[in-house]
């Protein structure tokens, strides 16, 4: 009985050891994947900030004024009133 008990204990110990190594190796792979995705998230965050700054620059009034100056637009438009019959009738 004692020898069967020893073999059973060694068998259980061996199974636990192998499972511990498997879990350790699996956790190392997951750790590498997590680090990879964290780096990718940081890169995407930086790219997002860059794109936001470009959007703010394009959306600004200074950008609109510079584009208007390039196309020779006047700063103030001359309003057309419908009180003049020429514009009201479309002539």
N, C-alpha and C positions, 0 to 999 in steps of 0.2 A: 503493500500500500504506500509505503513511504516513497519508493522510487516512482510510482505513478503520480504521486503528488508533486514530486520535484519536476518531473517532465511536464506536468500540467502548468506548474508555475513558470517554468522556462518557456513554455509555449505561449502563455499569456503575455509574459514579459517580451518575447520576440515580436508578437503581434502588435503590442503597444509601441515598441520601438520603431517598427516599420511604419506604422500609422503616424507616429510623431514625425518621422523623416518626411513622409509624404505631405503632411500638413505644413511642415516648415518650407519645403520646396514650393508648394502651391502658394503659400503666403509671400514668398520672395517674388514669384512671377506677378502676383497681384500688386505688390509694391512697385515693381517696375512699370506696370501699366498705369498705376495711379500717378507716378512721377511724370510719365509721358503725357498724360491728359492734363496734369497741372501746368506743365510747360505750354501745352497747346492752348489752354485757357488763358494763360498770361499773354501769349502772342495774339490771340483773338481780342483780348481786352485792349491791348496796345493798338491794334489795327482799328478797333471800334473808336477809340479816342481820336485817332488820326482822322478817321472819316467824319466824326462829329465836328472836329475843328474845320474841316473842309466845307461841311454843310453850313456851319455858322458863317464862314467867310463868304460863301456864295449867297447866303440869305441876307447878308447885311446890307444896309442902305448905302454904305460906301462902295460896295461892289456894284450895286445897281447904278450909282452915280457915275462910276468909272466906265461902265458899259454904255451908259447913255452918252457920255462925253465922246466915246469912240465912234458912235453912230451919229454924232452931231444933233442930238435931240436938244430942244430948248428945255430950260429948267421949269418954266411955267407955260402951260398950254393956254392958248387963247380960247376962252369959253364961247360957245355958240348958243345964243338964246333963241328960243322959239317965238319970241315976240316979233321978230322980223318975219314977214310972210314968205320971204324968199326961202327960208329954211323950213318953214312949216309946211309948205306945199311941195317941197323937194325939187325946186326948180334951180 
